[in-house]
Amino acid sequence: MLKNRVKELRARYGFTQSDLGTQVDVTRQTIAFIEKGEFSPSITLSLKLAKALQTNVNDLFWLEEDVDHEK
Amino acid sequence: MKNDFRMQYPLWMMGFIVVLGIFLFGVNSPETTEIVNTEVEQSILVEYGLVQGFIIVGSIILYLIMLLIFYIKMRRHNTMNPTQKIPSFAIRPPEYLEQDEGMTHITRIASQKVYTFMTWSLPALAVFAMFSPLPRIYIVLSILAVALLQYVIYYREIRKHLKEEDE
């Protein structure tokens, strides 16, 4: 399963879901789906989100099993 | 999102199907039916009682009122959302929410559920229509029931995702 830090970073920068959605050109609902891990965003959207949240894709998204392997 | 007319569209369709079913039920419940078919005269006399008449006229009036409200709401939606207009006559269902990849994702899940339902319900309906000894009205009502259920499945799935998202 794809995990992410979108909610955490969004809160850090004080963005609402609508603010972030506007920046990356998607609806607020889609930001909410991503934060819940309900769907995996495309590479394009992932790159846009990473740029808007001033990070890189690897820090923003990771696979849950990768973390398990590292433990 | 709650006020997005495309979200409400399946509910309207469900409403129209139910009213159509009520109308069909009323039309097919005559108190007297007299068919004359001779060499000199062909005629059909159908008489409805008070209750049946009320059902028929009431459902027609209700349908027209719903159609008017539906049309007004659709026009309002089209005025407020010029980039996402709902055409009056379109083959593509307007309830698809595909303005971005997240909405496309939930539309796909809902559409898959409807498709799954259709793959077994239509053959079952065809078998029912072929072998059922029941009058034709029940076949028509069964078709309406399938049409109604597909909207119920679609709406419930979309609503589930957007309800969770609202919380």
gemmi code that builds the backbone of each chain (N, CA, C; Angstrom):
import gemmi

chains = {
    "A": [
        ("MET", (0.849, -1.211, 0.000), (0.000, 0.000, 0.000), (0.880, 1.256, 0.000)),
        ("LEU", (0.429, 2.241, -0.711), (1.181, 3.494, -0.815), (0.853, 4.405, 0.374)),
        ("LYS", (1.890, 4.774, 1.089), (1.701, 5.687, 2.221), (2.234, 7.067, 1.823)),
        ("ASN", (1.825, 8.102, 2.564), (2.291, 9.446, 2.186), (2.296, 10.404, 3.376)),
        ("ARG", (2.978, 11.518, 3.164), (3.062, 12.560, 4.197), (2.358, 13.837, 3.746)),
        ("VAL", (1.445, 13.694, 2.814), (0.799, 14.893, 2.241), (0.106, 15.715, 3.329)),
        ("LYS", (-0.657, 15.032, 4.172), (-1.414, 15.746, 5.212), (-0.463, 16.484, 6.166)),
        ("GLU", (0.585, 15.772, 6.562), (1.555, 16.346, 7.512), (2.223, 17.603, 6.921)),
        ("LEU", (2.710, 17.480, 5.691), (3.399, 18.623, 5.075), (2.435, 19.761, 4.745)),
        ("ARG", (1.222, 19.384, 4.341), (0.218, 20.412, 4.040), (-0.059, 21.235, 5.296)),
        ("ALA", (-0.188, 20.541, 6.427), (-0.444, 21.239, 7.693), (0.752, 22.130, 8.066)),
        ("ARG", (1.955, 21.610, 7.777), (3.158, 22.382, 8.122), (3.193, 23.711, 7.384)),
        ("TYR", (2.768, 23.684, 6.141), (2.776, 24.927, 5.347), (1.477, 25.728, 5.476)),
        ("GLY", (0.557, 25.199, 6.268), (-0.692, 25.920, 6.514), (-1.639, 25.951, 5.332)),
        ("PHE", (-1.525, 24.966, 4.472), (-2.439, 24.897, 3.320), (-3.710, 24.135, 3.701)),
        ("THR", (-4.807, 24.566, 3.178), (-6.016, 23.747, 3.278), (-5.982, 22.755, 2.105)),
        ("GLN", (-6.875, 21.789, 2.139), (-6.944, 20.832, 1.019), (-7.275, 21.576, -0.281)),
        ("SER", (-8.131, 22.589, -0.170), (-8.503, 23.375, -1.362), (-7.303, 24.143, -1.906)),
        ("ASP", (-6.521, 24.740, -0.982), (-5.317, 25.496, -1.404), (-4.380, 24.597, -2.203)),
        ("LEU", (-4.107, 23.429, -1.616), (-3.177, 22.504, -2.264), (-3.756, 22.003, -3.594)),
        ("GLY", (-5.053, 21.717, -3.563), (-5.729, 21.260, -4.792), (-5.607, 22.289, -5.904)),
        ("THR", (-5.791, 23.556, -5.552), (-5.677, 24.631, -6.540), (-4.258, 24.701, -7.101)),
        ("GLN", (-3.283, 24.549, -6.212), (-1.872, 24.628, -6.656), (-1.497, 23.529, -7.646)),
        ("VAL", (-2.070, 22.330, -7.420), (-1.691, 21.205, -8.292), (-2.790, 20.871, -9.307)),
        ("ASP", (-3.800, 21.718, -9.343), (-4.853, 21.616, -10.359), (-5.719, 20.349, -10.231)),
        ("VAL", (-6.076, 20.030, -8.983), (-7.065, 18.956, -8.763), (-8.087, 19.455, -7.746)),
        ("THR", (-9.156, 18.680, -7.565), (-10.186, 19.084, -6.603), (-9.727, 18.800, -5.173)),
        ("ARG", (-10.413, 19.449, -4.252), (-10.133, 19.216, -2.820), (-10.377, 17.740, -2.472)),
        ("GLN", (-11.392, 17.179, -3.126), (-11.731, 15.771, -2.858), (-10.557, 14.846, -3.182)),
        ("THR", (-9.878, 15.143, -4.277), (-8.757, 14.292, -4.682), (-7.618, 14.369, -3.674)),
        ("ILE", (-7.368, 15.558, -3.138), (-6.340, 15.691, -2.084), (-6.732, 14.837, -0.880)),
        ("ALA", (-8.031, 14.884, -0.541), (-8.507, 14.081, 0.597), (-8.328, 12.591, 0.328)),
        ("PHE", (-8.633, 12.148, -0.897), (-8.457, 10.724, -1.239), (-6.989, 10.317, -1.111)),
        ("ILE", (-6.098, 11.181, -1.584), (-4.657, 10.871, -1.531), (-4.199, 10.777, -0.075)),
        ("GLU", (-4.616, 11.731, 0.735), (-4.205, 11.729, 2.146), (-4.650, 10.465, 2.864)),
        ("LYS", (-5.823, 9.974, 2.490), (-6.335, 8.751, 3.128), (-5.708, 7.493, 2.532)),
        ("GLY", (-4.951, 7.670, 1.446), (-4.362, 6.514, 0.759), (-5.379, 5.741, -0.040)),
        ("GLU", (-6.465, 6.434, -0.392), (-7.551, 5.756, -1.112), (-7.186, 5.467, -2.562)),
        ("PHE", (-6.301, 6.237, -3.104), (-5.839, 5.940, -4.450), (-4.416, 6.459, -4.643)),
        ("SER", (-3.719, 5.853, -5.599), (-2.329, 6.235, -5.867), (-2.307, 7.285, -6.970)),
        ("PRO", (-1.774, 8.464, -6.685), (-1.741, 9.501, -7.726), (-0.770, 9.144, -8.848)),
        ("SER", (-0.981, 9.743, -9.992), (-0.090, 9.511, -11.130), (1.283, 10.133, -10.845)),
        ("ILE", (2.242, 9.789, -11.684), (3.593, 10.354, -11.503), (3.534, 11.877, -11.638)),
        ("THR", (2.767, 12.341, -12.614), (2.653, 13.789, -12.837), (2.129, 14.496, -11.590)),
        ("LEU", (1.036, 13.947, -11.033), (0.445, 14.585, -9.856), (1.384, 14.471, -8.648)),
        ("SER", (2.055, 13.339, -8.534), (3.005, 13.165, -7.421), (4.104, 14.226, -7.490)),
        ("LEU", (4.613, 14.462, -8.699), (5.663, 15.472, -8.877), (5.138, 16.871, -8.554)),
        ("LYS", (3.909, 17.129, -8.974), (3.307, 18.449, -8.678), (3.133, 18.636, -7.177)),
        ("LEU", (2.683, 17.573, -6.504), (2.479, 17.662, -5.051), (3.814, 17.860, -4.335)),
        ("ALA", (4.820, 17.121, -4.768), (6.143, 17.251, -4.139), (6.670, 18.680, -4.309)),
        ("LYS", (6.456, 19.241, -5.484), (6.911, 20.618, -5.737), (6.153, 21.612, -4.856)),
        ("ALA", (4.830, 21.434, -4.788), (4.018, 22.358, -3.988), (4.364, 22.267, -2.511)),
        ("LEU", (4.764, 21.063, -2.055), (5.070, 20.878, -0.637), (6.580, 20.940, -0.366)),
        ("GLN", (7.292, 21.417, -1.370), (8.749, 21.666, -1.269), (9.525, 20.451, -0.745)),
        ("THR", (9.261, 19.337, -1.370), (9.996, 18.118, -1.013), (10.207, 17.312, -2.283)),
        ("ASN", (10.672, 16.071, -2.146), (10.760, 15.240, -3.345), (9.798, 14.059, -3.222)),
        ("VAL", (9.554, 13.407, -4.332), (8.523, 12.356, -4.362), (8.854, 11.228, -3.383)),
        ("ASN", (10.136, 10.866, -3.283), (10.527, 9.777, -2.383), (10.237, 10.087, -0.914)),
        ("ASP", (10.322, 11.356, -0.556), (10.020, 11.720, 0.828), (8.517, 11.865, 1.066)),
        ("LEU", (7.813, 12.085, -0.017), (6.367, 12.309, 0.096), (5.583, 10.993, 0.052)),
        ("PHE", (6.036, 10.082, -0.774), (5.346, 8.790, -0.937), (6.314, 7.637, -0.729)),
        ("TRP", (5.828, 6.581, -0.134), (6.630, 5.361, -0.006), (5.688, 4.161, 0.114)),
        ("LEU", (6.244, 2.998, -0.182), (5.460, 1.768, -0.076), (5.568, 1.220, 1.336)),
        ("GLU", (4.458, 0.815, 1.889), (4.410, 0.326, 3.268), (5.362, -0.863, 3.459)),
        ("GLU", (5.410, -1.752, 2.444), (6.257, -2.948, 2.599), (7.748, -2.593, 2.628)),
        ("ASP", (8.116, -1.481, 1.980), (9.515, -1.044, 2.015), (9.934, -0.700, 3.440)),
        ("VAL", (9.036, -0.085, 4.158), (9.316, 0.276, 5.555), (9.447, -0.997, 6.369)),
        ("ASP", (8.567, -1.977, 6.084), (8.631, -3.259, 6.805), (9.983, -3.946, 6.592)),
        ("HIS", (10.489, -3.885, 5.345), (11.764, -4.509, 5.030), (12.907, -3.860, 5.794)),
        ("GLU", (12.808, -2.547, 5.923), (13.884, -1.809, 6.584), (13.972, -2.127, 8.065)),
        ("LYS", (12.787, -2.506, 8.673), (12.751, -2.726, 10.128), (13.588, -3.924, 10.557)),
    ],
    "B": [
        ("MET", (-19.441, 19.831, -3.131), (-19.670, 18.585, -3.878), (-21.095, 18.080, -3.707)),
        ("LYS", (-21.616, 18.262, -2.476), (-22.982, 17.792, -2.203), (-23.974, 18.458, -3.135)),
        ("ASN", (-23.696, 19.738, -3.467), (-24.627, 20.482, -4.297), (-24.356, 20.324, -5.786)),
        ("ASP", (-23.357, 19.537, -6.120), (-23.054, 19.292, -7.526), (-24.204, 18.490, -8.132)),
        ("PHE", (-24.807, 19.047, -9.162), (-25.988, 18.409, -9.748), (-25.664, 17.033, -10.323)),
        ("ARG", (-24.403, 16.833, -10.740), (-24.028, 15.521, -11.282), (-24.103, 14.448, -10.196)),
        ("MET", (-23.904, 14.861, -8.926), (-24.032, 13.920, -7.800), (-25.491, 13.540, -7.600)),
        ("GLN", (-26.367, 14.539, -7.813), (-27.796, 14.307, -7.586), (-28.474, 13.624, -8.775)),
        ("TYR", (-27.799, 13.620, -9.910), (-28.409, 13.095, -11.141), (-28.952, 11.661, -10.980)),
        ("PRO", (-28.171, 10.726, -10.370), (-28.724, 9.374, -10.200), (-30.000, 9.358, -9.350)),
        ("LEU", (-30.071, 10.248, -8.351), (-31.278, 10.302, -7.517), (-32.485, 10.712, -8.342)),
        ("TRP", (-32.279, 11.673, -9.236), (-33.369, 12.106, -10.116), (-33.811, 10.971, -11.027)),
        ("MET", (-32.841, 10.252, -11.567), (-33.174, 9.132, -12.451), (-33.966, 8.057, -11.692)),
        ("MET", (-33.537, 7.810, -10.446), (-34.270, 6.841, -9.615), (-35.717, 7.303, -9.428)),
        ("GLY", (-35.869, 8.592, -9.147), (-37.204, 9.163, -8.958), (-38.067, 9.002, -10.204)),
        ("PHE", (-37.505, 9.313, -11.369), (-38.255, 9.187, -12.634), (-38.659, 7.725, -12.876)),
        ("ILE", (-37.750, 6.811, -12.580), (-38.044, 5.377, -12.807), (-39.177, 4.915, -11.874)),
        ("VAL", (-39.122, 5.345, -10.624), (-40.172, 4.951, -9.671), (-41.533, 5.484, -10.128)),
        ("VAL", (-41.574, 6.751, -10.541), (-42.849, 7.344, -10.989), (-43.351, 6.626, -12.252)),
        ("LEU", (-42.432, 6.287, -13.143), (-42.809, 5.548, -14.356), (-43.383, 4.182, -13.999)),
        ("GLY", (-42.777, 3.532, -13.013), (-43.274, 2.231, -12.549), (-44.671, 2.351, -11.964)),
        ("ILE", (-44.909, 3.405, -11.186), (-46.235, 3.627, -10.593), (-47.266, 3.853, -11.708)),
        ("PHE", (-46.872, 4.660, -12.705), (-47.757, 4.935, -13.836), (-48.113, 3.630, -14.581)),
        ("LEU", (-47.101, 2.813, -14.844), (-47.341, 1.545, -15.545), (-48.259, 0.629, -14.750)),
        ("PHE", (-48.042, 0.624, -13.441), (-48.886, -0.191, -12.574), (-50.347, 0.266, -12.678)),
        ("GLY", (-50.536, 1.592, -12.646), (-51.894, 2.138, -12.750), (-52.532, 1.826, -14.091)),
        ("VAL", (-51.789, 2.009, -15.165), (-52.307, 1.787, -16.517), (-52.697, 0.317, -16.731)),
        ("ASN", (-51.968, -0.558, -16.068), (-52.223, -1.989, -16.258), (-53.196, -2.572, -15.232)),
        ("SER", (-53.901, -1.717, -14.540), (-54.886, -2.219, -13.578), (-56.289, -1.703, -13.919)),
        ("PRO", (-56.767, -1.938, -15.136), (-58.110, -1.439, -15.478), (-59.195, -2.252, -14.777)),
        ("GLU", (-60.308, -1.570, -14.457), (-61.429, -2.287, -13.829), (-62.161, -3.108, -14.885)),
        ("THR", (-62.263, -2.537, -16.108), (-62.966, -3.231, -17.194), (-62.173, -3.082, -18.486)),
        ("THR", (-61.963, -4.163, -19.152), (-61.352, -4.114, -20.477), (-62.224, -4.928, -21.424)),
        ("GLU", (-62.691, -4.266, -22.436), (-63.585, -4.958, -23.378), (-62.998, -4.836, -24.779)),
        ("ILE", (-62.680, -5.952, -25.357), (-62.089, -5.932, -26.698), (-63.092, -6.509, -27.695)),
        ("VAL", (-63.410, -5.709, -28.694), (-64.334, -6.167, -29.757), (-63.502, -6.315, -31.027)),
        ("ASN", (-63.513, -7.505, -31.570), (-62.730, -7.736, -32.785), (-63.549, -8.611, -33.742)),
        ("THR", (-64.400, -7.947, -34.492), (-65.232, -8.678, -35.462), (-64.876, -8.188, -36.864)),
        ("GLU", (-65.571, -8.724, -37.828), (-65.296, -8.298, -39.218), (-65.699, -6.847, -39.456)),
        ("VAL", (-66.678, -6.387, -38.696), (-67.174, -5.012, -38.916), (-66.694, -4.017, -37.866)),
        ("GLU", (-66.189, -4.499, -36.757), (-65.810, -3.559, -35.694), (-64.576, -4.024, -34.920)),
        ("GLN", (-63.655, -3.077, -34.765), (-62.513, -3.331, -33.877), (-62.453, -2.194, -32.858)),
        ("SER", (-62.597, -2.553, -31.607), (-62.506, -1.495, -30.583), (-62.030, -2.072, -29.260)),
        ("ILE", (-61.454, -1.176, -28.484), (-61.010, -1.559, -27.135), (-61.590, -0.547, -26.162)),
        ("LEU", (-62.275, -1.038, -25.150), (-62.826, -0.164, -24.121), (-62.091, -0.464, -22.815)),
        ("VAL", (-61.475, 0.553, -22.280), (-60.760, 0.378, -21.010), (-61.329, 1.367, -20.009)),
        ("GLU", (-61.751, 0.858, -18.858), (-62.288, 1.737, -17.816), (-61.453, 1.606, -16.551)),
        ("TYR", (-61.142, 2.761, -15.983), (-60.359, 2.762, -14.755), (-61.221, 3.235, -13.589)),
        ("GLY", (-60.990, 2.654, -12.437), (-61.695, 3.092, -11.234), (-61.061, 4.352, -10.679)),
        ("LEU", (-61.632, 4.787, -9.562), (-61.160, 6.044, -8.961), (-59.682, 5.946, -8.530)),
        ("VAL", (-59.352, 4.832, -7.897), (-57.981, 4.673, -7.379), (-56.980, 4.614, -8.533)),
        ("GLN", (-57.309, 3.780, -9.542), (-56.409, 3.653, -10.687), (-56.253, 4.989, -11.416)),
        ("GLY", (-57.380, 5.682, -11.560), (-57.365, 6.994, -12.227), (-56.486, 7.976, -11.470)),
        ("PHE", (-56.602, 7.920, -10.150), (-55.791, 8.804, -9.311), (-54.303, 8.480, -9.481)),
        ("ILE", (-54.012, 7.171, -9.524), (-52.599, 6.748, -9.697), (-52.064, 7.237, -11.045)),
        ("ILE", (-52.854, 7.053, -12.100), (-52.403, 7.423, -13.454), (-52.204, 8.937, -13.574)),
        ("VAL", (-53.268, 9.678, -13.235), (-53.200, 11.145, -13.376), (-52.150, 11.713, -12.410)),
        ("GLY", (-52.147, 11.194, -11.169), (-51.199, 11.667, -10.168), (-49.761, 11.446, -10.606)),
        ("SER", (-49.493, 10.263, -11.172), (-48.109, 9.976, -11.582), (-47.694, 10.839, -12.775)),
        ("ILE", (-48.647, 11.112, -13.679), (-48.318, 11.992, -14.827), (-47.993, 13.406, -14.324)),
        ("ILE", (-48.846, 13.912, -13.421), (-48.619, 15.269, -12.890), (-47.279, 15.315, -12.135)),
        ("LEU", (-47.050, 14.286, -11.307), (-45.800, 14.234, -10.538), (-44.591, 14.189, -11.474)),
        ("TYR", (-44.713, 13.392, -12.539), (-43.610, 13.255, -13.501), (-43.306, 14.609, -14.146)),
        ("LEU", (-44.365, 15.313, -14.551), (-44.183, 16.615, -15.213), (-43.564, 17.639, -14.269)),
        ("ILE", (-44.021, 17.616, -12.999), (-43.460, 18.550, -12.010), (-41.970, 18.248, -11.797)),
        ("MET", (-41.667, 16.949, -11.651), (-40.262, 16.549, -11.458), (-39.415, 16.950, -12.660)),
        ("LEU", (-39.985, 16.757, -13.855), (-39.260, 17.095, -15.079), (-38.944, 18.590, -15.132)),
        ("LEU", (-39.912, 19.402, -14.696), (-39.729, 20.856, -14.696), (-38.625, 21.254, -13.709)),
        ("ILE", (-38.700, 20.707, -12.486), (-37.681, 21.026, -11.468), (-36.309, 20.546, -11.938)),
        ("PHE", (-36.297, 19.350, -12.517), (-35.043, 18.773, -13.024), (-34.422, 19.694, -14.077)),
        ("TYR", (-35.265, 20.160, -14.980), (-34.788, 21.035, -16.060), (-34.235, 22.349, -15.496)),
        ("ILE", (-34.953, 22.928, -14.527), (-34.507, 24.195, -13.920), (-33.156, 23.990, -13.216)),
        ("LYS", (-33.052, 22.888, -12.462), (-31.803, 22.615, -11.736), (-30.645, 22.383, -12.699)),
        ("MET", (-30.935, 21.685, -13.788), (-29.878, 21.408, -14.762), (-29.407, 22.699, -15.426)),
        ("ARG", (-30.353, 23.573, -15.734), (-29.984, 24.863, -16.350), (-29.155, 25.703, -15.392)),
        ("ARG", (-29.553, 25.651, -14.107), (-28.803, 26.412, -13.091), (-27.376, 25.865, -12.981)),
        ("HIS", (-27.279, 24.545, -12.999), (-25.943, 23.917, -12.941), (-25.103, 24.348, -14.145)),
        ("ASN", (-25.705, 24.322, -15.327), (-24.969, 24.679, -16.542), (-24.533, 26.143, -16.549)),
        ("THR", (-25.364, 27.000, -15.953), (-25.015, 28.417, -15.864), (-23.854, 28.621, -14.892)),
        ("MET", (-23.922, 27.896, -13.761), (-22.891, 28.062, -12.727), (-21.602, 27.316, -13.065)),
        ("ASN", (-21.693, 26.280, -13.900), (-20.505, 25.488, -14.271), (-20.356, 25.416, -15.787)),
        ("PRO", (-19.962, 26.531, -16.387), (-19.890, 26.548, -17.859), (-18.894, 25.557, -18.445)),
        ("THR", (-17.905, 25.140, -17.637), (-16.923, 24.179, -18.162), (-17.368, 22.733, -17.967)),
        ("GLN", (-18.379, 22.528, -17.131), (-18.862, 21.160, -16.883), (-20.360, 21.083, -17.123)),
        ("LYS", (-20.770, 21.511, -18.290), (-22.194, 21.534, -18.612), (-22.749, 20.125, -18.776)),
        ("ILE", (-23.995, 19.967, -18.374), (-24.682, 18.698, -18.602), (-25.571, 18.873, -19.831)),
        ("PRO", (-25.283, 18.155, -20.907), (-26.133, 18.294, -22.091), (-27.501, 17.636, -21.867)),
        ("SER", (-28.530, 18.210, -22.466), (-29.881, 17.659, -22.297), (-29.983, 16.264, -22.910)),
        ("PHE", (-29.356, 16.089, -24.050), (-29.397, 14.796, -24.714), (-27.958, 14.333, -24.974)),
        ("ALA", (-27.536, 13.350, -24.201), (-26.168, 12.849, -24.382), (-26.157, 11.353, -24.139)),
        ("ILE", (-25.348, 10.647, -24.895), (-25.236, 9.197, -24.694), (-24.403, 8.924, -23.439)),
        ("ARG", (-23.404, 9.764, -23.240), (-22.519, 9.571, -22.089), (-23.231, 10.008, -20.794)),
        ("PRO", (-23.279, 9.121, -19.785), (-23.979, 9.488, -18.551), (-23.363, 10.719, -17.880)),
        ("PRO", (-24.165, 11.706, -17.545), (-23.615, 12.928, -16.950), (-23.200, 12.758, -15.496)),
        ("GLU", (-23.558, 11.619, -14.875), (-23.200, 11.448, -13.460), (-21.729, 11.076, -13.265)),
        ("TYR", (-21.008, 10.817, -14.363), (-19.576, 10.546, -14.216), (-18.869, 11.790, -13.680)),
        ("LEU", (-18.089, 11.601, -12.612), (-17.335, 12.713, -12.034), (-15.875, 12.502, -12.424)),
        ("GLU", (-15.444, 13.182, -13.455), (-14.099, 12.907, -13.965), (-13.277, 14.178, -14.187)),
        ("GLN", (-13.449, 15.129, -13.270), (-12.736, 16.391, -13.472), (-11.242, 16.276, -13.148)),
        ("ASP", (-10.860, 15.220, -12.398), (-9.434, 14.975, -12.184), (-9.239, 13.496, -11.873)),
        ("GLU", (-7.990, 13.096, -11.627), (-7.730, 11.663, -11.506), (-8.329, 11.028, -10.250)),
        ("GLY", (-8.482, 11.814, -9.177), (-9.097, 11.276, -7.961), (-10.573, 10.967, -8.183)),
        ("MET", (-11.268, 11.903, -8.813), (-12.696, 11.713, -9.084), (-12.899, 10.622, -10.142)),
        ("THR", (-11.978, 10.564, -11.095), (-12.052, 9.511, -12.111), (-11.911, 8.138, -11.458)),
        ("HIS", (-11.075, 8.090, -10.427), (-10.850, 6.835, -9.717), (-12.149, 6.330, -9.066)),
        ("ILE", (-12.858, 7.211, -8.355), (-14.084, 6.742, -7.684), (-15.199, 6.468, -8.701)),
        ("THR", (-15.183, 7.221, -9.808), (-16.167, 6.952, -10.871), (-15.922, 5.560, -11.457)),
        ("ARG", (-14.649, 5.218, -11.614), (-14.304, 3.907, -12.177), (-14.762, 2.781, -11.251)),
        ("ILE", (-14.545, 2.956, -9.945), (-14.962, 1.916, -8.991), (-16.487, 1.735, -9.046)),
        ("ALA", (-17.202, 2.873, -9.044), (-18.669, 2.806, -9.077), (-19.156, 2.175, -10.385)),
        ("SER", (-18.526, 2.561, -11.501), (-18.925, 2.025, -12.808), (-18.659, 0.522, -12.877)),
        ("GLN", (-17.551, 0.080, -12.280), (-17.233, -1.355, -12.260), (-18.305, -2.128, -11.494)),
        ("LYS", (-18.775, -1.553, -10.396), (-19.811, -2.236, -9.613), (-21.107, -2.345, -10.415)),
        ("VAL", (-21.438, -1.262, -11.122), (-22.654, -1.285, -11.948), (-22.499, -2.313, -13.073)),
        ("TYR", (-21.322, -2.348, -13.683), (-21.069, -3.287, -14.781), (-21.182, -4.729, -14.280)),
        ("THR", (-20.625, -4.977, -13.094), (-20.715, -6.315, -12.505), (-22.175, -6.708, -12.291)),
        ("PHE", (-22.945, -5.765, -11.795), (-24.380, -6.013, -11.576), (-25.082, -6.331, -12.900)),
        ("MET", (-24.726, -5.565, -13.927), (-25.375, -5.742, -15.234), (-25.027, -7.088, -15.877)),
        ("THR", (-23.797, -7.554, -15.656), (-23.386, -8.787, -16.324), (-24.212, -9.995, -15.881)),
        ("TRP", (-24.715, -9.972, -14.651), (-25.568, -11.106, -14.259), (-27.057, -10.759, -14.260)),
        ("SER", (-27.384, -9.490, -14.044), (-28.818, -9.150, -13.960), (-29.504, -9.181, -15.334)),
        ("LEU", (-28.795, -8.764, -16.389), (-29.433, -8.766, -17.714), (-29.707, -10.180, -18.227)),
        ("PRO", (-28.731, -11.109, -18.137), (-29.074, -12.484, -18.534), (-30.202, -13.071, -17.675)),
        ("ALA", (-30.164, -12.792, -16.375), (-31.229, -13.296, -15.489), (-32.580, -12.729, -15.906)),
        ("LEU", (-32.555, -11.454, -16.268), (-33.797, -10.800, -16.717), (-34.293, -11.412, -18.034)),
        ("ALA", (-33.364, -11.720, -18.919), (-33.742, -12.324, -20.209), (-34.380, -13.696, -19.992)),
        ("VAL", (-33.812, -14.480, -19.094), (-34.375, -15.806, -18.788), (-35.757, -15.654, -18.153)),
        ("PHE", (-35.860, -14.693, -17.246), (-37.152, -14.419, -16.596), (-38.200, -14.038, -17.643)),
        ("ALA", (-37.799, -13.176, -18.586), (-38.737, -12.728, -19.635), (-39.154, -13.886, -20.544)),
        ("MET", (-38.227, -14.813, -20.809), (-38.529, -15.933, -21.725), (-39.476, -16.949, -21.101)),
        ("PHE", (-39.253, -17.233, -19.827), (-39.981, -18.357, -19.223), (-41.057, -17.952, -18.210)),
        ("SER", (-41.133, -16.681, -17.888), (-42.093, -16.278, -16.861), (-43.529, -16.352, -17.389)),
        ("PRO", (-44.405, -16.989, -16.625), (-45.819, -17.020, -17.027), (-46.558, -15.741, -16.633)),
        ("LEU", (-45.840, -14.846, -15.969), (-46.482, -13.612, -15.490), (-46.800, -12.675, -16.666)),
        ("PRO", (-47.806, -11.792, -16.484), (-48.136, -10.820, -17.548), (-46.943, -9.924, -17.895)),
        ("ARG", (-47.005, -9.321, -19.075), (-45.899, -8.510, -19.588), (-45.526, -7.342, -18.668)),
        ("ILE", (-46.520, -6.821, -17.948), (-46.258, -5.686, -17.059), (-45.152, -6.008, -16.056)),
        ("TYR", (-45.105, -7.260, -15.591), (-44.088, -7.634, -14.601), (-42.694, -7.677, -15.231)),
        ("ILE", (-42.656, -8.010, -16.524), (-41.370, -7.993, -17.238), (-40.871, -6.545, -17.333)),
        ("VAL", (-41.792, -5.653, -17.704), (-41.427, -4.231, -17.833), (-40.999, -3.668, -16.473)),
        ("LEU", (-41.759, -4.040, -15.441), (-41.400, -3.562, -14.098), (-40.041, -4.116, -13.665)),
        ("SER", (-39.734, -5.340, -14.091), (-38.417, -5.923, -13.767), (-37.299, -5.145, -14.455)),
        ("ILE", (-37.540, -4.747, -15.700), (-36.535, -3.943, -16.421), (-36.320, -2.617, -15.682)),
        ("LEU", (-37.429, -2.023, -15.242), (-37.312, -0.762, -14.493), (-36.561, -0.978, -13.176)),
        ("ALA", (-36.800, -2.127, -12.554), (-36.111, -2.431, -11.289), (-34.598, -2.528, -11.516)),
        ("VAL", (-34.195, -3.161, -12.619), (-32.757, -3.268, -12.937), (-32.184, -1.864, -13.183)),
        ("ALA", (-32.933, -1.055, -13.932), (-32.489, 0.321, -14.215), (-32.352, 1.117, -12.913)),
        ("LEU", (-33.305, 0.895, -12.013), (-33.276, 1.596, -10.715), (-32.067, 1.150, -9.885)),
        ("LEU", (-31.864, -0.152, -9.846), (-30.780, -0.704, -9.024), (-29.401, -0.251, -9.497)),
        ("GLN", (-29.233, -0.113, -10.802), (-27.918, 0.334, -11.287), (-27.603, 1.742, -10.776)),
        ("TYR", (-28.634, 2.599, -10.712), (-28.421, 3.948, -10.175), (-28.174, 3.900, -8.666)),
        ("VAL", (-28.880, 2.988, -7.969), (-28.683, 2.849, -6.523), (-27.237, 2.435, -6.235)),
        ("ILE", (-26.755, 1.440, -6.992), (-25.375, 0.948, -6.796), (-24.378, 2.072, -7.062)),
        ("TYR", (-24.581, 2.764, -8.188), (-23.661, 3.842, -8.572), (-23.656, 4.949, -7.512)),
        ("TYR", (-24.851, 5.389, -7.112), (-24.960, 6.505, -6.177), (-24.362, 6.144, -4.810)),
        ("ARG", (-24.673, 4.932, -4.331), (-24.166, 4.512, -3.020), (-22.641, 4.493, -2.990)),
        ("GLU", (-22.056, 4.025, -4.085), (-20.587, 3.937, -4.129), (-19.953, 5.331, -4.124)),
        ("ILE", (-20.469, 6.207, -4.980), (-19.933, 7.576, -5.043), (-20.141, 8.286, -3.701)),
        ("ARG", (-21.331, 8.111, -3.164), (-21.691, 8.785, -1.913), (-20.770, 8.314, -0.779)),
        ("LYS", (-20.476, 7.008, -0.785), (-19.618, 6.440, 0.266), (-18.256, 7.149, 0.288)),
        ("HIS", (-17.666, 7.321, -0.877), (-16.349, 7.962, -0.945), (-16.429, 9.438, -0.552)),
        ("LEU", (-17.440, 10.109, -1.061), (-17.523, 11.546, -0.797), (-18.002, 11.831, 0.616)),
        ("LYS", (-18.758, 10.904, 1.195), (-19.191, 11.085, 2.580), (-17.989, 10.959, 3.506)),
        ("GLU", (-17.175, 9.918, 3.258), (-15.965, 9.737, 4.068), (-15.071, 10.969, 3.956)),
        ("GLU", (-15.025, 11.476, 2.724), (-14.157, 12.624, 2.451), (-14.662, 13.869, 3.161)),
        ("ASP", (-16.000, 13.995, 3.307), (-16.576, 15.186, 3.950), (-16.250, 15.239, 5.436)),
        ("GLU", (-16.080, 14.042, 6.055), (-15.934, 13.996, 7.517), (-14.589, 14.537, 7.992)),
    ],
}
model = gemmi.Model(1)
for chain_id, residues in chains.items():
    chain = gemmi.Chain(chain_id)
    for i, (resn, *xyz) in enumerate(residues, 1):
        res = gemmi.Residue()
        res.name, res.seqid = resn, gemmi.SeqId(i, " ")
        for name, pos in zip(("N", "CA", "C"), xyz):
            atom = gemmi.Atom()
            atom.name, atom.element = name, gemmi.Element(name[0])
            atom.pos, atom.b_iso = gemmi.Position(*pos), 0.0
            res.add_atom(atom)
        chain.add_residue(res)
    model.add_chain(chain)
structure = gemmi.Structure()
structure.add_model(model)
structure.setup_entities()
